[in-house]
Amino acid sequence: MEPWQADEYEEFYEGEEGDQPSIPVAFVSTQQSVPLTVNTLEDDRTPEDMVCMGTFFNEKLIARSIVPSEALIELESQSVFASPVRLGLAAVEQEPGLQCRLFALLPADQFSQKEPEEPWAASVPRFEDSFGDTEEDDEAVVPILLGHIVRFDKDRKHPENLAAEAADVLRAILTDEGPLSSPVDKILEDI
């Protein structure tokens, strides 16, 4: 059984409807959670007051991104990656091939801040309780951007199927087919 599934969204609009043509987007995700480690990386291109966050799976660098140092401190303080998490990958067909965004899909309840209960609150009905329990609350996720990945047109395996291509990129990230590179690294490698 493969640990990922492909879900293709029909259209994605950026801006107001009619401003830009629709852009097809494929989104794939792992069905099972995977263990990740996040550490800072040294990178001369990192701006001041920012850090380069590297994401590792089985000790292999799978993504990196530049984040404010406060954001990384917050992720570490909440132990976001202490447990395995699901991965999601959004892909669009744009030059120079397939542009992808890799996300950690974290349970939304992991970020909910419980405020201290006021003594009078027990006697007042809560608005949220009027809806009863919903399964949607259990499935809500917060996507955390881990990095950008590019697959050049010449490297595509399923040029006719965006969802299958996105699933193949995610599979490559989680297997030993070699690390996928950031756009800058891949461009430099191809020169």
N, C-alpha and C positions, 0 to 999 in steps of 0.2 A: 504494500500500500504506500503510495507516494505521500510525503508529508506536506504537500502544497496543493492548492486548488486554484483554478483560474476563473475569475469573474470578469466579464468584459462589460464595461459601461458604454452605452451607445454614444453619447455625446457629452462634451464638457465645454461650457462657455466661460470665457474669462471676460469680465466686464459685463456690460448690459447686453441683453439679447439684441442681436442685429448689429452690434458694433464690430464684432469679429466673426469670421466663419467658425463653425464648430470644429473642435479638435477631438478625434477619437482617443479615448484613454482606456488602457487595460489595467486592471488592478488584480494582483494575485497575492495570496497570503499562505503562510504555512498553516496547516491544520493543527499541528502540534507546536507546543512551545519549545524553544531551543535555548540552551544556556549561552549567555553573552557576557563578555567582560568589556568594560569601558575604562580606558586610561588616557591620560594626556600624551600627546606625541610632540616631539620637537619638530618644528617646521619653520624655516626662515620666512615663509610667506605669511605667517600669522600676524595680523595687525596687533598693535598695542591694546591692552585691556581685553584681549580675546585669547582663547586657547584652542588648540587643535585637539579635538576629541576623536580618538581612535576606537573603533568597535571591533572586537575580536570574537571569532567563533572557532573553538578547538585550537586556540593559540594562533590562528591565521587572521591577519588584518582583512576585514571584509568591507569596511567603510571608514571614512573619516569626514569630519566637518568642522568648520570654525564656529565656535559658540562663545557667547559672553562667559567670562569665568564664573559669574554668579549663577548662571544656568547649570553649569557642571557641578558646582557646589550644591545646588538645590537637588539635582538628580542623585548625587552621592548621599546627601543627608536623608533623603527619603528611601534609600536602598532600592532604587528602581530596578536595578539589574541583579539583585540578590537571588531572585528566582528566575527560572527560564521564562522567556516571553515569546509571543508570536511575532513573526516578521511579515511586513507587507511591502509590496513593490508596485509603484505606479509607473506606467510607461506610456510615452507618447512618441509618435514618429516625427522627429524634427532633425534637421541637419546637425551633425553629420551622419545620423542614423537613428538609433533608438536612444532617447533621453529618459533616464529612470531616476526615481527617488526611492531610497530604501528607508523604511520606517520600522521602529519598534512599536508594536501595537499593545499598549499597556492598559490594564483594566482601569476604567475611570474612577472606580471607588478607591483605588490606591491613592488618588490625589484629593479625595474629599477631606476637607478640614472640618472635623467635628468641633463645634463650638460648645463651651460649657453650658449645661442645661440650667436655665433660670428656675428658681424655686416655684414660680407661678405657672411655668409652661405646662406642667402636667395637667392642669385643669382647663387648658385651652385646646380645642381640636386643631390638629395640624392640617394645612391645605393638602400636603403631599399624601396624607392618609386617606383622603377622599377618593383617590384613584385605586386603592388596593395595591397589592404586589403586582408588578409587571416584570416579565422576563427581560424586556428591553433594558432595564436598569442593569441587570447582570451582564449584558452583552455590550454595554457601552465601552468604547475604547478611546484612549487619548493617543494619537500618533506622535511619536518623537522622531524627527528627522535625523537619520544617522549619516546620510551622505548621498552624493549624486554618482550615478554610474552611466557610462556611455557605451553602447555597442555600435560600432561602425557598420555601415551598410554592408561592406565586404565581409564582415564576420557574422552576419545574420544567418540563422538556421531555418527560420520560418518567416520569410519576408511577406508571405501572403496572409499571415494570421498573427495579429498583434498580441492576442491573449496567449497563444502558444509561445511566441517569442519572449514575452514577459515571464512566463513560467520557466522557460529555459534559462533565462538570466538568473532568476531566483535559485533554480537548481544548481547552476554553476557556482553561485556564491556559497552554497552549503555543501559542495562536494570538493574534491581535490583536483578539479580541472585547472587549477592555477588561479591566482588572485585576479579579480577584475580590477581594473585601474580607475583612478579618478580621471576625469576628462583631460586634465593637464598632463598627468603621467602618460596616458595613452597617446596623446598627440606627440609628446616628446619621444616616446618609444618608436613611433611610426616614422619619425624624421630620419 
